[in-house]
Structures are given as structure tokens and as C-alpha cells.
């Protein structure tokens, strides 16, 4: 399996997920979860990370991380590697082998456009999994830290999240609670990325790709269109453009098929085909 391309630079923000090998649980007890958070704290100190949100599920975890230096890969090797060693050595019958399935997944995120939305998405995971009815009921996410139900760790940046809701701290916490509640049932902001690199505006994507070595930038042109171009959720195109233009941009620049666009719009793909022909004709005249 080819190594995934990692875009790393100081100040980069990522949505990170890592899953258990063969979908097995990566935490068997609260002690495991406490140990994982302790290792995460050390990774933040050593590799200059800031965490904006986290959620530890049974067989995977979510992190929203800013790397103040270009340390994504190094930090993740430390986090998953040290936890794997501890996990294997502390089972009743010492185990060997992988705890995590393959390589971690990291989506580079446009802070201005997507960070707050993804912080909400992360803490809502237990509700989507029908584990709890309210985010405050789940101990193993950053929700309680952000709302002040417990003291936040130094490595967790709740200040930025709350600052998005005003300067008055108490009121900001209440607005944050409502913001999270309002997100229940929303589509995932990551629903159409399917393993891609970047989530953000055209300008952000262009700037992000410029951090890659030239040979890697060139290699992107060799990746099939469907694999290379899906850097935006379909909904992004329809927020930025009128319907017909959004359809054309999603198809020609976004790598989406006519069927995918049709399913998003709730129409047959033949309708999408007609819209594409219409836009193509308009551009020629």
C-alpha cells in the first residue's frame, strides 16, 4: 500500500482519525482511555500540538489538532506507537501485533471555514452512535471541558472555540451548548471527502498543496480524477455557486460523477447530464 501524501507545515490544522485493527476496540477500560490521554498530553508537549476537540470511541478516536511545527507524522508515530506498546504489555495475557488498523487518516482543514464545524462534529460522535442522548453525558470527549463542566487540560484549546461565540465567557459557553445541540442530525462536513487531503476553499487548497515537494505536487496529476479532485464536499459547491454552475464545477473540477451529483440533488443523473450540456453551451456562446 502506497504511503498517503501528508501536507505538513507550521500552523496546519487536521481532523485525525485512527481505527482499531479489524475494527476491534482500542480501549478496554477507563484506565486505557486515561492512559491514551496521558500519552496525547505528552505528544502535545513534545511536538507542539494544540488540540481543539477530541472524542475517544470504542474502536477509534477523533482529534482536531493544530501542529505549531511540521510534526504531524512524528507526533502520530509517538501517540499510536507508545499507546500500542502500553496496550499490548498491560493485557492479562500479553499480546503482540497491531492495535491500530493501517495508517491514520488526516484531513487538512481550513481553520476559518471548517474548524468550528468539525469541533462540533467530533463531540457529536457518541450521539450518532446512539451511545448517549446528549453530548454532556459522554465522559470521553472535549465537550465537558469546553462547557466548563470540568477543568480543561492545558493541551486542549477551549479558548478559541468559545471565542467564536463572544467575549463573555459564561454566555459563550451557553451559545456553544446550543451550537452543538443544533448540529444533531446534520450531514457530516466530511461526507464526500472519502480519504482525500484537504477541506477548504480553492485558495486554501492551492496554498496547502504548495507546501508539498515539487515531485509530490507533480504526482498528484497522475492520480485518477476521482481520487485526486474530491477536496470539497458537494454541499460546498452549491453554497458558492448557483445550481447550474455548481453542478458543472462539481463534475468538471470536483471529480464527482453525474450519479453522485444527482443523488445529492434528488434527481436522476440524466437531469444532471442535461444541466451540464446547458452550461457547456452557455460557455461556448
N, C-alpha and C positions, 0 to 999 in steps of 0.2 A: 504494500500500500504506500503510495507516494505521501510524503510529508505535506501537511496543509501549509499553505503560504500564511505566514504571520506578519502582519504590519505592526511594527513596534516603533514608538518614538516617545519622548518625554511628554507627559500630559495626555496620553491616549487613554480612552475610556472603553471598557469592554463589558459585554454581557457574557459571562463564562458559565458553562455547564460541564459537568463531568458525571458519568453514569457508572453504576456498578457493573462489573463483568457478568455477562449473561443475565443482565437485569436483576442480579442479586442485591440484597440490602448491603449498604456500605456502613450502616450504623446498626448495631445490635442492642445498644443500650444508651442511656443518657451519658454514661461515662465515655462512650465512644464520641458522642456529639461534643461533650465538653473538651475532650482531647483534640478533636478536629479544630474547634475554635481557638484553642491554645496554640496549635500549630499555625493556624491562619494569622493569629496575632504576631507570631514570630516572623512569618513571611512578610507581613506588612512592615515591620521594623527593619528587617534585613534588606528588603528590596524596594523600599519606599513606595508602598502601596497605600491607597486610601480606599476604603470600602464604603459605598453609598447605600447598599442594600444587600441582604443575603437571605437565603432560605435553605435549610437542610431538610430534604425529604428523606424517605426511607432508602431509596436506591439511587438517588442523585442529589446534586446540590446546584444552587444558582448563586452567582456573585455578580454584583455591579462594582467594578474595580477601576480606579484610575491609577496608572503607573506614572509616578513622578519622574522616573527614569525609564529607559528602554529595557524593562525587566520582566515582561510578561512570561516568556518561556522559562527563564531561570526561576522565577517565583513559583510557577506551577509545578516545575520539577520538584522543588522543595516541598510544596504543600501536599501534592499527591504521593510523592515518594516517601516522605517521613511518615505520613499517616499510614501508608501501606505497611511499612516496617512495623509500626506500633500495633496496627490491627492484627497482623499475622502472628506477632510474638505474644499477644495477650489473649488469644483464644484458649479455651480449656485444653484443646489439643492443638498445639502449634501448627499453623497452616503455612503453606508456601504458595507462591503464584500471585497472579494479578488480583487486585481488589477493584480497580477501575477498568472499564471497557475501552481499550484503544486510547487514542489521544483525546485530550479535552477539546471542547468546542468554544471558540471565542469570536464573537461578533464585535467589530469595531463600531462604536456608537457616536453619533453626532450629539454632543452634550446639549446644545441649545434646542434641538428638535425632539430628542428621544429619551434623554436620561431620566427625567421625572416620570414619564410614562412607563419606562421599563422598571424603575424602582417600585412602582405600583404593581406591575405585572409579577414581579418576583415575590412580593409578600402575599399576593393572592393565590399562589400555588396551592396551599393547603385547602382553600375553599374549592378550587377547581377539582381537586382530587377527592372532594367530599369527606375530608378528614375533620373539618370544623365548619361551623356556620359563620363565624366571624373571625377576622384576622387576629384580633386580640386574644383569642383562645389558644393560639398556637405559640408555643414557647420558643421554637427554634427558627425564628425569623427575626429580622430587624424591626418589625412593626412596633413591638413594645418599647424598644429603645427610642424610636423616633417620636412616639407619642408621650414619652416620659413615664411610662408605667414601670420602668426600671432604668437604672443609670447606664448610659451608653458607654461602651468601651472606647478608648482613645483612638483606636484604629478605624472606628465607624464614624463617618462624617454625616451626622444628622443635621448639622447647621445648614449645609447647603440645601438639603431637601426642604427644611422648614422655612428657609429664606424665600422660597418660591411662593409662600403663602402670606408674606407680610413681615413686618419688623416686630410686631407684638407677639412674643413667644407663645403665650397661652392661647391666643386666638389662632395663631398659625397651626398649632397642634390640632385644634378642633377642625380647621379647614382641611388639614391633611387627612384626618379621620374620614371626613366626608368625601374627599377626593378618592380615597381608597375604596370606600363603600360604593361610590358611583361607578367604579370600574368593574364591579362584579357582573359577569356575563358579557363583557366586551370581547371583541375579537383580539387575538394576540397580535401585538405590533410586529411579531416575528413570523407570523403565519406563512408568509410567502418567501421567506429567505432561503429555507431548505439548505443550510450548510454553507451559505456564502460568507463574504468577507466583511462587508460594510453596510451600515444602516444610517443613511443621512441624505442630505441634499446633493445635487450634482456637484456643486462647488466643494462640498466636504469630501465627496468620493474622489474627485480629481486630486485634491490636496493630499488625501490619505494615500492614494496609490503612488504619489511622488516620493514617498518615504521608502518605497521598495527599491532594491538594487535594480539597475537597468536590465540585467538579464532576466529578473523575475517579472519586471514590467513587460518585457518582450514576450515572456512565456504565457502571459495572460491571453495574448492574441491567438495562441494555439489551442486554448481551451474551447470546447464546443460552446456555441452561443448560449444554449440552455444552461450550461454550467457557469459561464462567465458573467453574464449580464444581470442576473437577478439580484441586484443590490438594493432594490426598493420593494416594499410591499405594494401590491396592486392598488390599495387604497390611496397611496401617496400620489400616484398619477392623477387620480380623479379629484384630489384636493387641489392639485396645482394647475390642472388644465380643464377646459370644457370637455364634455364627454367624448366627442369625436376625436379631438386631438389627443386626449388621454388614452383612448383605445390604440391610436397609431403609435404613440410613444411607448406604451407598454409592450406592443407587439414588435416594433422595429428596434427599439433601443433597450427594452427591458427583458427580452428573451422569453416572454410569456406566449403560450400557444393561443390560437383562436378559441379553442375549447376552454382553456383556463379563464380567459377573459370573459367568455360567455357565461360560465358558471358564476363568476363574480357578479356580473350584471343581471343574472337571472334570465338569460335569453339563449337561444340556440346559437351555435358557433357560426351558422350560415349568416345570421344577422351581423355578427362581428365582421365576417368577410365582406359584406356589403358596405359596412361603415368604412373599412379600410380602403376599398375601391373608391368610395366617395372622397375620402381625404386625399388619396393619391391623385385623383382627377383634379381636385381643387388646387393642389400644389403645382400641377402642371399648367394650369390656366392663369 
